[in-house]
Amino acid sequence: MCLALPARILSLQPDDMAVVELGGVSKEISVALVDGAAVGDYVIVHVGYALARLDPEEAEKTLALFAEMSAAAP
């Protein structure tokens, strides 16, 4: 099973790289597959690659669901 997570781009780096925030953790990923990625955009991240841009409302809903599931876990 594969899991892709929404992350917000914090900064763009050389060579099609970016720093994103995933649940309070900063991580460097590749944005080579997403044309026009910009700081503040939400992207779907899978194994270190941004796959697509995501609507900010949808990203927030998804992140809220993940937080709810985490809070409900024993």
Sequence and secondary structure as in RCSB ss.txt:
>XXXX:A:sequence
MCLALPARILSLQPDDMAVVELGGVSKEISVALVDGAAVGDYVIVHVGYALARLDPEEAEKTLALFAEMSAAAP
>XXXX:A:secstr
    EEEEEEEEETTTEEEEEETTEEEEEE TTSTT  TT EEEEETTEEEEEE HHHHHHHHHHHHHHHHH  
